[in-house]
Amino acid sequence: MSEAAPGSVSPHTDVLRQASGSGLPGDVVARLRGLPFADLLKRLETVSDPHRSSIVIRLYAAWIGANPDANAHLFAAWFNLGVEKARAGDRVGAAQAYRAALTLKPDFHYAAINLGLVQEAEGKHDEALGTWAQAVQPDDARTTLLNHRGRLLEQLGRLDEAEQVLRASLATDAAQPDVIQHWVHLHQTMCRWPVPAGERLGLSQAELIADCGPLSALALTDSVAGQTAITARWVARKTTDTPVRLSPSRGYRHQTIRLGYMSSDFGRHAMSYLIAGLFERHDRMRFTVNGYCLGRDDGSEIRARIQRSFDRFVSLRELSDEDAARTIAADEIDILVDLNGLTLGARPQILRWRPAPVQATYLGFIGPVPLPELDYLFCDEYVIPPEIAPLYHPKPFYIGCVFQADDSRRATGQPVRRSDNALPDNAFVFCCFAKHYKVTQDMFEAWMTILARVPDAVLWLASDNEWSRRNMMAKAERLGISSARLVFAERADSAAYMSRLDLADLFLDTFPYNAGTVASDAIRMGLPLLTLRGEAFASRMAARMLDAINAEEGITESRQAYIEAAVLFGTNVTAYEHYKSKFGNAVWQATVGDIVRFTADYETALISLQDGVTGVESGAAA
């Protein structure tokens, strides 16, 4: 059937109009019989009724019913019906339609993909995995099905299966940056060393590192230039230019500075536990403070506390990037502070719309975030010295003596005993509660050297996942250290975790991705910390904390110096007690935990930043 000429009335126009009613009359169904599928699609494009979705669904269903099974395009009609039903929220109907499409054309992998996504949304994870695993597909579609399986398996914590599936995908097509990113991070998380290693896939170490993704980069390289190159590739792949800028370049003229904080982590997350006190202490005579939430409400007390701390709290979770940006712009925010950076849950495309005249990244991602519309990276002169600042994008901006906000109201929990945590009462207890993707092979081997030279000591680690535990224990045995000397602590709530820190003797930091929040926690709980300092922001965080409390003995600059310091503290009681005396709640409150001083310094920096928009010299690094 041909397209109607301009100005003429198509015989199917009445069909579309009648479809907007409560049902489809028999003559309408009859007129759909024999209508070519291509013509049906053309007519559907003309539907602009406010109830378009229901009209289209009924027309697809009527066309399917009016045409014989032998119709070559029947499978496509079922598929399109499934898409429309899914959009309308009818998952059951969508699944039925996708199954019908697959019955007619078993190798129509698009229907298999969508059916699996509907099953996943329904919480039927095993069904989704089965659908994708059993789907018949052409070679060029194999990776798509594998990648969906790998993604869901990773989300379900079935890390070993996810790694195998993504490896199979890369074996089919190695030029998949997103798959490389997840595959490398799975190896890090499972401590499947060496990381990365892709020779069997035809990928060099350089190629794997180039696409390892922002978070993995911080734990793989201490080079600022290297981190920038990796994150820049990710940003170029994941974001696009926008047609307009939503905020004026010269800013607004408000009586109080309007601050906006954007994050997906307003809840049980390390960032929230650090920054809650800052939100509460902002001087409302000088600042109006808005929160823009990208994540779900986890029902936690810290979430409720953070929500109360804002003058206005807005959920952007269900909005598109453009609509979210326009919501922020409508509030005329002067300075927008992104607390995600490039971490899980980040939505950098919102920033690309430039919803605020000044945009900064802070706390969430400790590294370069080369997004064109980001102006500043909040930090201090220790973690990014002025001579290193030119290597970073965005421009480092010094917000005070210590870069990290810290909440003085955080609960510490009830005292606990070593015997209740599978720890020997009389042994020297080294510990590290970092997530295991931060633990490199080189650092773990250094820890085993330390245990070999402190014979009665044990190493207390967070129990991250079963594969990393097994791999660490096997590696220890290969290096001549009994795996019984590795003790794994199950995850606990915030207060219980804080109490546990009191049981250990020395915290062994990771490198090149140091402890930040945990370093502050250790100082507060009187747990001495040993760190290895490098070039990048991420490898200088713990050293910043130790420098602030005059505990320079715990700052080392080489692997061997790190080992020697750990052995000294583990074997020399006098040296250890002298070092330990520098830690505790009192010194923490007077230094890194002084939220009153931090807030004052931070607000002074923000005022200078706002003045800089109107031509006054700001406090940015040269």
Secondary structure, 3 states (H helix, E strand, C coil): CCCCCCCCCCCCHHHHHHHCCCCCCHHHHHHHCCCCHHHHHHHHHCCCCCCHHHHHHHHHHHHHHHCCCCCCCHHHHHHHHHHHHHHCCCHHHHHHHHHHHHHHCCCCHHHHHHHHHHHHHCCCHHHHHHHHHHCCCCHHHHHHHHHHHHHHHHHCCCHHHHHHHHHHHHHHCCCCHHHHHHHHHHHHHCCCCCCCCCHHHCCCHHHHHHCCCHHHHHHHCCCHHHHHHHHHHHHHHHCCCCCCCCCCCCCCCCCCEEEEEEECCCCCCHHHHHHHHHHHHCCCCCEEEEEEECCCCCCCHHHHHHHHHCCEEEECCCCCHHHHHHHHHHCCCCEEEECCCCCCCCCHHHHHCCCCCEEEECCCCCCCCCCCCCCEEEECCCCCCCCCHHHCCCEEEECCCCCCCCCCCCCCCCCCCHHHHCCCCCCCEEEECCCHHHCCHHHHHHHHHHHHHCCCCEEEEECCCHHHHHHHHHHHHHCCCCHHHEEEECCCCHHHHHHHHHHCCEEECCCCCCCCHHHHHHHHCCCCEEEECCCCHHHCHHHHHHHHCCCHHHEECCHHHHHHHHHHHHHCHHHHHHHHCCCCHHHHHHCCCCHHHHHHHHHHHHHHHHHHHCCCCCCECC
